[in-house]
Structures are given as structure tokens and as C-alpha cells.
Amino acid sequence: MSADLFTLDGRAYSWRQLCELRRQQLEARRASQPRQLALFELRDDSRPASQRSAAGRYAEPILPELFSGAGA
């Protein structure tokens, strides 16, 4: 038996052929998926890391700090 072959449930399979078939499957799937265009220009998020998610904004609110500085 060649090093490229393995046996599964009594049937011999070629590892190289399986890899090639999988690569072809993935290419066909990518080709069949429509590419969706962006509705608006994508921009980098310049907010601090803690403010980029709702959980982060809840855990570390900065809005009260902005109001407390405005009234002083």
C-alpha cells in the first residue's frame, strides 16, 4: 500500500485526490456565492477599544465624564 493511500471501512482512498476534490469544492462554493457590495464607505473605527462594543460602553461609560466636564 502506498503512503498516499489509507483505508476506511474497507475502501482505499488517495489522500491527494481527496485534498484536490475538497479544494475544487471550496473553489466552486466561493464562485457560487454572490459578492455583496457595501452600501456605504467602510471606515476605521477610531473609538477606544473599550467603546467599540455595547458591552464595553456599558461597562466603562464615558458619557457622564463628558457632561461633568462641560458644567465645570
Contacts in CASP RR format, 6 or more apart in sequence:
PFRMAT RR
TARGET T0000
AUTHOR 0000-0000-0000
METHOD contacts of the structure
MODEL  1
MSADLFTLDGRAYSWRQLCELRRQQLEARRASQPRQLALFELRDDSRPAS
QRSAAGRYAEPILPELFSGAGA
1 7 0 8 1.000
1 12 0 8 1.000
4 14 0 8 1.000
4 15 0 8 1.000
4 16 0 8 1.000
5 12 0 8 1.000
5 13 0 8 1.000
5 14 0 8 1.000
5 15 0 8 1.000
6 12 0 8 1.000
6 13 0 8 1.000
6 15 0 8 1.000
7 13 0 8 1.000
45 52 0 8 1.000
50 56 0 8 1.000
50 57 0 8 1.000
50 59 0 8 1.000
50 60 0 8 1.000
51 57 0 8 1.000
51 60 0 8 1.000
51 62 0 8 1.000
END
